[in-house]
């Protein structure tokens, strides 16, 4: 074997080794495992099943909180639904989301805008930032609501549980404050 072929094979082998050592950030993410890892909400299965699976296990509601998962209903090309974690509440009609597999297949996006465009101001319909156009997308997406990252306590554990305790106080609504007061 001549030196040129040896060098080419050596270089190819080196590149293949480097490719296997790609950082975790280069991982191809789906929305469900990414949302589960970020939020700590331990639900499995397609995103379209999360809302129903959360019933009786996690608190659910219409008010965004940091750390909550926004559950999108299936629609059009998004036939399996979508889930995204709320990373910041900007206003009563705008949040920032961190999610995977939205603008870029398998890609992760941090702190992208989602705006409540529902006629009743109840977060049942949103528009979400779409990177390829550098703006909110034209599509309106139906939303089931928000799944909060604290499990519903069993009756025997109610005295020890503190629902919403991990959420920043400025993002806790009056209903949540009432729940915390009941468990203290």
C-alpha positions in Angstrom: 0.0 0.0 0.0 1.4 3.4 -0.9 1.8 6.3 1.5 -1.1 8.3 -0.1 -3.7 5.6 0.5 -2.4 5.0 4.0 -2.7 8.7 4.8 -6.2 8.9 3.3 -7.4 5.9 5.3 -5.8 7.2 8.5 -7.6 10.6 8.0 -10.9 8.9 7.3 -10.6 6.7 10.4 -9.8 9.9 12.5 -12.8 11.7 11.1 -15.1 8.7 11.9 -13.7 8.6 15.5 -14.4 12.4 15.9 -17.9 12.0 14.6 -18.7 9.4 17.3 -17.5 11.9 20.0 -20.0 14.6 18.9 -21.2 16.6 21.9 -24.6 15.9 23.5 -25.8 19.2 22.1 -25.6 17.7 18.6 -28.2 15.1 19.6 -31.3 14.9 17.4 -34.1 15.7 19.8 -37.8 15.1 19.6 -40.1 17.4 21.6 -41.3 14.8 24.1 -38.0 13.5 25.6 -36.6 17.1 25.6 -39.6 18.5 27.4 -39.6 15.6 29.9 -35.9 16.1 30.6 -36.2 19.9 31.0 -39.4 20.0 33.1 -39.1 16.8 35.1 -42.7 15.9 34.1 -42.5 12.1 33.8 -44.9 11.4 31.0 -44.1 9.1 28.1 -45.7 8.6 24.7 -46.6 11.0 21.9 -47.2 14.6 22.7 -50.8 14.3 21.8 -51.3 12.0 24.9 -49.6 14.2 27.5 -52.7 16.3 28.4 -54.8 13.3 29.2 -52.0 11.4 30.9 -51.3 14.4 33.2 -54.9 14.3 34.5 -54.8 13.3 38.2 -51.0 13.1 38.2 -50.0 16.7 37.6 -51.8 19.9 38.0 -53.1 21.4 34.7 -54.4 24.8 33.9 -54.7 27.7 31.5 -52.1 30.0 33.1 -48.5 29.8 32.0 -45.8 29.3 34.7 -42.0 29.0 34.3 -41.2 25.3 34.1 -44.7 24.3 32.9 -45.2 22.4 29.7 -47.5 23.9 27.1 -49.4 21.0 25.5 -50.3 21.5 21.9 -53.3 19.7 20.3 -52.7 17.8 17.1 -53.4 19.8 13.9 -52.5 19.6 10.2 -48.9 18.4 9.8 -48.4 18.4 13.6 -50.6 15.2 13.8 -48.8 14.0 17.0 -49.2 17.3 18.9 -46.2 19.1 20.5 -44.9 19.9 23.9 -42.7 22.8 24.9 -41.5 24.1 28.3 -42.2 27.7 29.4 -38.9 29.4 30.1 -40.2 32.8 30.9 -43.6 34.6 31.3 -43.2 37.9 29.4 -46.8 39.1 29.9 -50.4 37.8 30.2 -50.4 37.1 26.5 -46.7 36.2 25.7 -44.3 33.6 27.0 -40.9 32.3 25.9 -40.6 28.6 25.1 -37.7 26.2 25.1 -38.5 23.2 22.9 -37.2 20.8 20.3 -38.0 19.7 16.8 -40.0 22.9 15.8 -38.2 25.2 13.4 -35.4 22.7 12.6 -36.0 18.9 12.6 -34.3 17.6 15.7 -33.0 21.0 16.7 -33.4 22.7 20.0 -34.6 26.3 20.4 -34.2 28.4 23.6 -36.5 31.3 24.6 -38.6 31.6 21.5 -41.8 33.7 21.5 -45.3 32.2 21.8 -48.2 34.6 21.8 -51.7 33.9 23.0 -54.0 34.8 20.1 -57.2 33.1 21.5 -60.3 35.3 21.4 -61.0 34.7 25.1 -57.4 35.3 26.3 -57.2 31.7 27.6 -54.1 30.4 25.9 -56.2 28.0 23.8 -54.7 29.2 20.5 -51.1 30.5 20.0 -48.7 31.6 17.4 -45.1 30.5 17.8 -41.7 31.9 16.6 -40.6 30.1 13.5 -36.8 30.6 12.8 -36.8 30.2 9.0 -38.9 33.3 8.6 -37.5 35.1 11.7 -41.0 35.9 13.1 -44.1 34.3 14.5 -45.4 31.8 12.1 -48.7 32.3 10.1 -50.3 29.2 11.6 -52.4 29.4 14.7 -51.9 26.3 16.9 -54.6 24.9 19.3 -53.3 24.4 22.9 -54.8 22.1 25.5 -53.2 24.1 28.4 -50.3 23.9 30.7 -49.0 20.9 32.7 -47.3 22.0 35.9 -44.2 20.2 37.0 -45.4 19.2 40.5 -47.2 15.9 41.0 -50.6 15.9 42.6 -50.1 14.4 46.1 -51.8 11.3 47.4 -54.2 12.1 50.2 -51.8 10.6 52.8 -49.0 12.8 51.5 -51.0 16.0 51.3 -49.4 17.5 54.4 -45.9 17.1 53.1 -46.5 18.2 49.5 -46.1 21.8 48.4 -47.7 22.3 45.0 -46.0 25.0 42.9 -43.3 25.5 45.6 -40.6 25.4 42.9 -42.2 28.1 40.8 -41.2 31.8 41.1 -43.8 33.7 43.1 -44.4 36.3 40.4 -45.8 33.5 38.2 -48.1 31.8 40.7 -51.7 32.7 40.3 -54.3 33.0 43.1 -55.5 29.5 42.7 -52.0 28.2 43.1 -51.4 30.3 46.2 -54.6 28.9 47.6 -53.3 25.4 47.0 -50.0 26.1 48.7 -51.8 27.6 51.7 -54.0 24.5 52.0 -51.0 22.2 52.1 -49.0 24.2 54.7 
